[in-house]
């Protein structure tokens, strides 16, 4: 039998990098890991609605760097960078509250995503936003997949909704797929994200897969040339 694997974890080192990048001895490892998980959860909750793709954390001996990738950086940065300064202060306050060690140099970087329709996290949030506005779920996923497939470089997309769809008494699953999604191919660039739409009658689970073509190593391309 085949095993179900997480498309991101399945391609770590081969195509993907870790979302937390640091080295620590056994004494600090637990503290760093706990801090990363709690702060990432706090930021995801706080910045919900700002079209966040990912939150990456880098640590060195003297510096800590948070990289927030979003399709709408203006919403976070604010006028004259006031929003970014305020967010930085709030992160430091949260670290103090959680009793996490603060490094001497703390940096917050907000990076814009040039192609949001090809990013699974942003597409999943767009679907959640549509469902929370009480739009018909079939129309939401159909329009979203058409928009994604119309994006340059996208070769396949799949959306799965599960829960009390349309307010039905019995929970069920609805799926829509276009193009191909080769989950077992290592060099296939597949982006995946889970999201929840918070509705009055309960949460609806959303899963999004986006296939952005195959990635070949530069060496093999150079050999061909």
C-alpha positions in Angstrom: 0.0 0.0 0.0 1.2 3.5 -0.7 1.7 5.9 2.2 0.2 9.4 2.3 3.0 11.9 2.8 3.1 15.7 3.3 4.1 17.3 0.0 6.3 19.9 1.7 8.1 17.5 4.1 8.5 14.9 1.3 10.6 17.3 -0.6 12.7 18.8 2.2 16.4 19.2 1.2 15.6 18.1 -2.4 13.5 21.2 -3.4 12.5 22.8 -0.1 14.4 24.4 2.8 13.4 24.3 6.5 11.1 27.1 7.8 13.3 27.4 10.9 17.0 27.7 10.2 19.4 27.5 13.2 21.7 25.3 15.1 21.6 24.8 18.9 23.0 22.4 21.5 20.7 20.1 23.5 20.2 22.7 26.2 18.8 25.4 24.0 17.1 23.2 21.3 13.8 22.7 23.3 13.6 26.4 24.1 14.2 27.5 20.4 11.7 24.9 19.1 9.0 25.9 21.6 9.6 29.6 20.8 9.4 29.1 17.1 6.1 27.1 17.3 4.4 29.6 19.7 5.5 32.7 17.9 4.6 31.3 14.5 1.1 30.4 15.9 0.7 33.9 17.4 1.7 35.6 14.1 -0.5 33.4 12.0 -3.5 34.3 14.2 -2.6 38.0 14.4 -1.8 38.5 10.7 -4.8 36.4 9.4 -6.3 38.4 6.6 -3.0 39.9 5.4 -2.4 37.1 2.9 0.6 35.5 4.6 2.4 32.7 2.7 5.0 31.6 5.2 6.9 32.8 8.3 10.5 31.8 8.4 12.8 32.1 11.4 16.6 32.3 11.2 18.9 32.4 14.3 22.6 32.9 14.8 24.6 33.4 18.0 23.9 37.2 18.1 21.0 37.7 15.7 17.4 36.6 15.1 15.6 37.2 11.8 11.9 36.8 11.0 11.0 36.7 7.3 7.3 37.1 6.6 6.3 36.3 3.0 3.1 38.0 1.9 1.3 39.1 -1.3 0.2 42.4 0.3 3.2 43.8 2.2 1.7 47.3 2.4 -1.0 46.0 4.8 1.7 44.9 7.3 4.3 47.7 6.7 1.8 50.5 7.0 2.4 54.2 6.4 6.1 55.1 6.7 6.8 51.7 8.1 4.8 52.2 11.3 3.1 48.9 11.1 6.4 47.0 10.8 7.9 48.8 13.8 4.7 48.1 15.9 4.7 44.4 14.8 8.4 44.1 15.8 7.7 45.5 19.2 4.8 43.1 19.7 6.9 40.1 18.7 9.6 41.2 21.3 6.9 41.6 24.0 5.5 38.2 23.2 9.0 36.7 23.5 9.4 38.4 26.8 6.0 37.1 28.0 7.0 33.5 27.0 10.3 34.0 28.8 12.3 33.3 25.6 15.9 34.5 25.3 16.1 37.6 23.1 19.2 38.1 20.9 21.1 41.3 20.6 20.1 42.0 17.0 16.5 41.3 16.1 15.4 41.9 12.5 11.9 41.7 10.8 11.8 41.4 7.0 8.6 41.5 5.0 9.0 40.0 1.5 6.5 40.4 -1.3 5.4 37.3 -3.3 5.2 38.2 -7.0 2.8 35.4 -8.0 0.2 34.9 -5.2 -2.2 32.8 -7.4 0.5 30.1 -7.5 1.0 30.0 -3.7 -1.1 27.4 -1.9 -1.2 29.3 1.4 -2.7 32.4 -0.2 -5.1 30.5 -2.4 -6.3 28.5 0.7 -6.9 31.7 2.5 -8.8 33.2 -0.5 -11.1 30.1 -0.4 -11.6 30.5 3.4 -12.4 34.2 2.9 -15.0 33.4 0.3 -16.7 30.7 2.5 -16.7 33.1 5.5 -18.5 35.7 3.4 -21.3 33.0 2.9 -20.6 32.5 -0.8 -21.7 29.1 -2.3 -18.8 26.7 -1.8 -19.0 25.2 -5.3 -18.7 28.6 -6.9 -15.8 29.6 -4.7 -13.6 26.5 -5.4 -14.5 26.6 -9.2 -13.6 30.3 -9.6 -10.4 29.8 -7.5 -9.2 26.8 -9.5 -9.9 28.6 -12.8 -7.9 31.6 -11.5 -5.0 29.4 -10.4 -4.9 27.4 -13.7 -4.8 30.7 -15.6 -1.6 31.6 -13.8 1.7 31.2 -15.7 3.7 28.2 -14.7 0.8 26.3 -12.9 0.2 22.8 -14.4 -2.3 21.4 -11.9 -4.4 22.3 -8.9 -6.6 20.4 -6.4 -8.9 21.7 -3.7 -10.6 19.5 -1.0 -13.2 20.9 1.4 -14.5 18.9 4.3 -17.1 19.8 7.0 -20.7 20.9 7.1 -20.7 22.3 3.6 -23.6 24.7 2.9 -24.7 24.3 6.6 -25.8 20.6 6.1 -26.4 18.5 9.2 -24.0 15.8 8.0 -20.4 16.6 7.3 -19.0 15.6 3.9 -16.1 16.1 1.5 -16.1 18.0 -1.8 -13.2 17.9 -4.2 -12.2 19.7 -7.4 -9.1 19.0 -9.5 -7.7 20.3 -12.7 -4.5 19.2 -14.5 -2.0 16.8 -13.0 -0.5 16.5 -9.5 2.4 13.9 -9.3 2.7 13.6 -5.5 5.4 10.9 -5.6 7.7 12.6 -8.1 10.5 14.3 -6.0 11.4 16.9 -8.6 7.7 18.0 -9.0 7.3 21.5 -7.4 4.1 20.9 -5.4 2.9 23.6 -2.9 0.5 22.4 -0.2 -1.4 24.1 2.6 -4.2 23.4 5.1 -6.6 26.2 6.2 -9.8 26.5 8.1 -12.8 28.6 7.4 -14.6 29.7 10.6 -18.3 29.5 10.1 -21.3 29.9 12.5 -22.1 26.2 12.3 -18.5 24.9 12.6 -15.2 25.0 10.9 -14.7 23.9 7.3 -11.3 22.3 6.5 -9.5 23.3 3.3 -6.6 21.6 1.6 -4.9 23.0 -1.5 -2.3 21.4 -3.8 -0.7 23.5 -6.6 1.7 21.8 -9.1 4.1 24.3 -10.6 6.1 22.0 -13.0 9.2 20.0 -12.5 12.5 21.4 -11.2 15.7 20.0 -12.6 19.2 20.6 -11.2 21.4 23.3 -12.8 24.1 20.8 -13.4 21.9 18.6 -15.7 20.8 21.7 -17.6 24.4 22.8 -18.1 25.4 19.3 -19.4 22.6 19.5 -22.0 23.9 22.8 -23.2 
